[in-house]
Amino acid sequence: MGRLVNLTDTVKVSVPANTTIAQGSFVALNGILGLALNNVVTGVGETGEEILYIKKGIYETSQIKSGVTFSVGDKVYWDNTAKAFSRTATDNTLVGVVTEAGTGYIQFLFTNPVLS
């Protein structure tokens, strides 16, 4: 038997020790990519919680892997090593498509918060 436990566009995730998260940054925690709604800092031996916004929609970010440029229509991948968005598919997860590209930022349709 099942039940619905969350019908919202956010998810609460665990934050490991020695982690700093800035509100408004994209982060991957517990296998989920989302936009951090809070500033969170954990120290040695501490854990915490963060709420990630995971709703499908158009997002704007400057969190782009160094040296990468995007054009409208490019696929957007999450590079979990660089903690940034990339155009490289290898070892990364497809999370959307660019709808607008400018100097140092992109707007993209965020479609997939689940990391592989």
ABEGO torsion letter per residue (X at the ends): XBBBABABABBBBBBBBGBBBBBGBBBBBGGBBBBBABBBBBBBGBBBBBBBBABBEBBBBABBBBGBBBBBGBBBBBBAAAGBBBABABGBBBAEBBABBBBGBBBBBBABABBX
